[in-house]
Amino acid sequence: MSVSTPSASRADLVADAALTLLAERGMRGLTHRAVDEAAGLPLGSTSNLARTRQALLELAVRRHAEREARVLDAAEMPDPSGGADALADGLALAVHRSLTQGRELLIARYELALEATRRPELRAFYDRTGAVFKEQLAALLTAAGSPDPARHVLSLVAWADGLMFSCVAGSFSTQVPGLEEIRRGLRELLTGLLGR
């Protein structure tokens, strides 16, 4: 299992291999040696880049955030001044892509989130990295007319995360909702939040 790409930096290569291992083997399967093997690098390469387990986990969290941001960017978010319908269209596309094309990335995120509950130093790093997404979402909701963006970000993230977890690792893991079904659910939620 090699995750090498010609244009990837060594740090990206190591982080991508770490994310793949987290999705395939869980936290116990994430070792420096396993990352070297998965990335097709000489033994010791990962240790030279990320000496400690904490450093390796931070590298994985940072790369995970970059890759998830690409999923959102690819959704080509519409102008939020279009209200609940416009915002639901873009967010539904991002959620659907995560479920259909980013399943491995979601599983890796759950592994990292759970590990962050046991490692305060990782929790702080994980939360700082995730704050960027929450700020972007708050800006979208504000532009869409939310009277309480901070509270609405929590509601929206809880809805989307709950759906994704249920469909990837929970009791609905054999059922991936279609794009239109996700869009309908988001429209209902956003219409309630935005009062339109």
N, C-alpha and C positions, 0 to 999 in steps of 0.2 A: 504494500500500500504506500505508494509515493505520492506526495502532494506537491511535488516540485513544479514550478512554472518558471520559464526563462526570465521573466521580468520581476519576479518576486525578490524582495530583499531577504537576507538571511533571517532577520527578525520576523518578517511576515511569514516566511517559510516555516520557521519553528512554531510560531503562534498558530498558524493554520493546522499544522500537524497536531499540536496540543488540542485544538478544538475538535479535530476529527477523533482523536483518541478519547476525549471526554464523552463524545456522543456514542462511540462504539463500545468502550470498556468501562466508562464511569471514572470517578475520581481515583479509585485504586489502580486503574490501568495507566494513569498519567505519571510516568517517571521520565527523568532526563534521558535515560537510555532508550526507552520506548519512543520518545519524540525523535531522537537521532535516527532510529531505524525507520520510523514512519516517514520522516522527511528525506530519507536517503542521504543523510549526512554522516561523516566520520564520527565514531564514538567520541564523546567529550565536547562536541560542537555546541550542544544545548547548554551544557554546564558553563562553557566559556561565555555564552551570551546572557544566561540567567542562572547565576550561581546557586541560588536557593530556590526552594519550592515556592516561596512567596513571590519571588521575582518571576518565576515561570507562570504562576497564576495571574499576576498583574499583566504580563505580556499577553496572555490569553484573553483577559478581560478587555484590554485596550483594543486588541484586534477584533474581538467580538463586536465591540461598539462600532468600529469602523465598518465592518461587514453589514451589520444591521442598519446602519445609516444609509448604506447603498440601497438596501431594500426600500427604505422610505423615499430616497431620492428617485429611485426608478418608478415609484408610484406617481410621479409627476403631480404633486399636490396642486389641486386647482386653487383659484383665488378664494380664500376663506370668506370674503365678503359676500360670496354666493350663498352663505348660510349653511344650514344643516345638510341639505342635499349635496352641495358641492364638496363639503368636508367629508361626508360619508363616502362619496365616490372614491376619493384619494385614499382614505384610510382603509376602506374595504379592499382595495387593490393591494395595499401593503400587507394587510393581515392574510389575504388569500395567498400571496406570493410566499409569505413566511411558512404557511401550512403546506404548500405544494412544492416549493422549490428550496425552502430553507429549513426543512425538518431537522436536519443534523445540527444546524445552528441553534435552533430552539432547545434541543436536548442538551447541548453544551451549555446554554444559558442557564438551564435549570440546575445542572451540576454545579456551575460556578455560584449561583445564588444560594444553593444549600450550603456549599462550603463556606460562603461568606457569613453564614449564621454561626459558624463555629470558630471563625478567625476574625477577631475584631479589626486587625490591620487590613485584611482583605475587604471586610465590610466597608470600611472608610473609602478605600480605593474604588470598590464596586459602585458605591453610592455617588461618589464624585463623577465617575465616568457616566453613570446613568442620568445625572442631573442635566446634562446637555439635551438629551431627548425630551425630558420633562419641560425644560425651558422652551424648546421649539414648539411643543404641543400647546403650551400655555399661550405662546404668541399666536398660534393659529386660532385657538379658541377665543382669544381676545379680539382678534380681527373679525371673527365670525359673530361677535356680539355677546359673548359670555359675560354675565354680570358677576361671576365668581370663578375666574379661570383656575385658580389653585385647586379648589374643591372639584371642579369639573374635570381637571386632568386626572385626579385620583379615580373618579368614576369611570372615565373613559379607559384608562390604563387597566383598571380592575376588570372591566368588561372584556377588553381585547385579550389580556393575559389569561383570564379565566377560560375564554373560548379556546385559545391556542393550547393551553395546558391540557384541557379536557380532550382535545382532538389529537394531541401528540402523545400524551402520557397517561391520560385519565380514562374515564369510563366511556368516552366517545372516540377512542383511538382508532377505531375501524371506520369512522365516519368523518370525512372532511366536507364541510359545507361548501356549496358552490359560491362563486363570487356574488351572485344576486342575493343569495340568502344572507351572506355577511353584510352586504350593503343595506338590506332591509333592516337587519338588527341594529346597525349603526345609525341609520336614519331615525329609527324609533327612539334610540337613546339620545341622540343629539337634538332631536326635536323637543324632547322632554327637558334636556339641560338648557337649551337656548330659548325655550319658550316660543318656538315658531313652528 
